[in-house]
């Protein structure tokens, strides 16, 4: 057993080195050190007899060596070591850990097949409120916010790569990590397609930092500075409208926290205090002179476009239909309300068109 302990101790020393190399971004060196570590650990495991009285030591060592092989990116050998672990008599706990490792391996193999590289850049997204308890949340409170956060990641990436707003390029791909127990939080990891042309100056870290800075502007009611930062009105509209969907309502959700490797932000500004558009005096003069209107009704999708702007339709309680003119960049926001009863505020042309200034679910009133 002294040989087993010696091999294991050497493997654990190499593990510490590998973790340090990975932390410093020296991934090739980290992979090589992880490989040396898993070879030593697997040799230690092979030295332990398969007799029942040698468990759980044997299965623990094989599980450990399989994990080290996974960290080295040697998925075939990791699967082989998993098989050896299960050939003994592992405890239920070790079986569960092995099952999780097995799923992670096949996920990484799928990413490799699709030529997708998973980076270590991520955003921890935490929600607090009356509709959250011990890892549980009402579906609607979560799905609207996570969809909006993913849109922010995608659109911010397009903007920083100088792509047009409606580009279909999938440069970085958000991947969700399981929620933590005891709260409701989820980690969004950033991946990129190896086939997609990359920009040396725009990497996942730069995009995540930009998103956090822009959230900070809205949290501190600095919309003018945010617009100066983004510069493009369409991208500005999209960022603000999606942030408005993410923001706490003060009742069901009381705070939204974002945590990255370089910054933490507790977002407390309520959704109803975030203006959807730029100041009204930035609107064309002919629109500002129209009659102000507030109506409620069921929102329906309309596929036509009016110049750059899209429009939807709303039918009020008297059965009258209106055309809602939607500024470019608000498409994600409006789409989230389709087929629901909403309140629309805007400027009315006296005929059938409303130039939307704000939209909210009737339940939010």
Long-range contacts (C-beta under 8 A, 24 or more apart in sequence): 3-44, 3-47, 4-44, 4-47, 4-48, 4-57, 4-61, 5-44, 7-40, 7-41, 7-43, 7-44, 7-47, 8-40, 8-41, 8-44, 8-61, 10-40, 11-37, 11-38, 11-40, 11-41, 11-44, 11-64, 11-65, 11-68, 12-37, 14-40, 15-68, 18-71, 30-71, 31-72, 31-73, 32-72, 34-68, 34-69, 34-71, 34-72, 34-73, 35-69, 35-72, 35-74, 37-68, 37-72, 38-65, 38-66, 38-68, 38-69, 38-71, 38-72, 38-74, 38-77, 38-78, 38-81, 41-65, 41-68, 42-69, 42-81, 45-81, 45-84, 45-85, 50-87, 50-88, 52-89, 55-88, 55-89, 55-90, 55-91, 56-90, 56-91, 56-94, 58-88, 59-85, 59-88, 59-89, 59-90, 59-91, 59-94, 60-94, 62-88, 63-90, 63-94, 63-97, 63-98, 63-101, 66-98, 66-101, 67-101, 70-101, 70-104, 70-105, 70-108, 73-108, 75-105, 75-108, 75-109, 78-105, 79-105, 111-191, 114-193, 115-193, 115-194, 115-195, 116-173, 116-191, 116-192, 116-193, 116-194, 117-191, 117-192, 117-193, 117-194, 118-175, 118-189, 118-191, 119-189, 119-190, 119-191, 119-192, 119-203, 119-204, 121-189, 121-190, 121-203, 121-204, 121-205, 121-208, 121-260, 121-261, 122-177, 122-187, 122-188, 122-189, 122-190, 122-208, 122-260, 122-261, 123-149, 123-187, 123-188, 123-208, 123-211, 123-258, 123-259, 123-260, 124-185, 124-186, 124-187, 124-257, 124-258, 124-259, 124-260, 125-149, 125-185, 125-186, 125-187, 125-188, 125-256, 125-257, 125-258, 126-183, 126-184, 126-185, 126-256, 126-257, 126-258, 126-259, 127-184, 127-185, 127-253, 127-255, 127-256, 127-257, 128-183, 128-184, 128-253, 128-254, 128-255, 128-256, 128-257, 129-248, 129-251, 129-252, 129-253, 129-254, 129-255, 130-251, 130-252, 130-254, 131-252, 131-253, 132-183, 132-184, 132-253, 134-181, 134-182, 134-183, 135-179, 135-180, 135-181, 135-182, 135-183, 135-184, 136-184, 137-184, 138-252, 141-252, 141-253, 142-184, 144-245, 144-336, 145-245, 145-246, 145-253, 145-256, 146-176, 146-186, 147-245, 147-332, 147-336, 148-242, 148-243, 148-245, 148-246, 148-332, 148-336, 149-188, 149-242, 149-246, 150-174, 150-188, 151-238, 151-242, 151-332, 152-211, 152-238, 152-239, 152-242, 152-243, 152-246, 153-188, 153-190, 153-207, 153-211, 155-235, 155-238, 155-239, 155-242, 156-207, 156-210, 156-211, 156-214, 156-235, 156-239, 157-202, 157-207, 158-235, 159-230, 159-232, 159-235, 160-202, 160-206, 160-207, 160-210, 161-199, 161-202, 165-232, 165-234, 165-235, 165-238, 165-328, 165-329, 169-196, 170-196, 171-196, 171-198, 172-204, 172-207, 185-257, 205-261, 205-262, 208-260, 209-260, 209-262, 209-263, 212-258, 212-260, 212-262, 212-263, 212-265, 214-239, 214-243, 215-243, 215-258, 215-265, 215-267, 216-265, 218-243, 218-247, 218-269, 218-274, 219-265, 219-267, 219-268, 219-269, 221-269, 223-275, 223-278, 227-278, 233-278, 233-327, 233-328, 233-329, 234-308, 234-327, 234-328, 234-329, 235-329, 236-278, 236-329, 237-276, 237-277, 237-327, 237-328, 237-329, 237-330, 238-329, 238-330, 238-331, 238-332, 238-333, 240-274, 240-275, 240-276, 240-277, 241-276, 241-329, 241-330, 241-332, 241-333, 242-332, 242-333, 243-274, 244-271, 244-274, 244-276, 244-333, 245-271, 245-333, 245-336, 247-271, 247-274, 249-364, 271-364, 272-360, 272-364, 276-330, 276-333, 276-357, 276-358, 276-359, 277-327, 277-357, 277-358, 280-357, 283-347, 283-355, 287-347, 287-355, 288-347, 290-347, 290-348, 290-349, 290-350, 290-355, 291-347, 291-348, 291-350, 292-345, 292-346, 292-347, 292-348, 293-344, 293-345, 293-346, 293-347, 293-348, 293-354, 294-343, 294-344, 294-345, 295-322, 295-343, 295-344, 295-354, 296-341, 296-342, 296-343, 296-344, 296-362, 297-322, 297-341, 297-342, 297-344, 298-339, 298-340, 298-341, 298-342, 299-324, 299-334, 299-337, 299-338, 299-339, 299-340, 299-341, 299-342, 299-344, 299-359, 300-338, 300-339, 301-335, 301-338, 310-334, 311-353, 312-338, 314-342, 314-344, 314-354, 321-352, 322-348, 322-352, 322-353, 322-354, 323-352, 323-353, 323-354, 324-353, 324-354, 324-356, 324-359, 325-353, 325-354, 325-355, 325-356, 326-356, 327-356, 330-356, 333-359, 334-359, 337-361
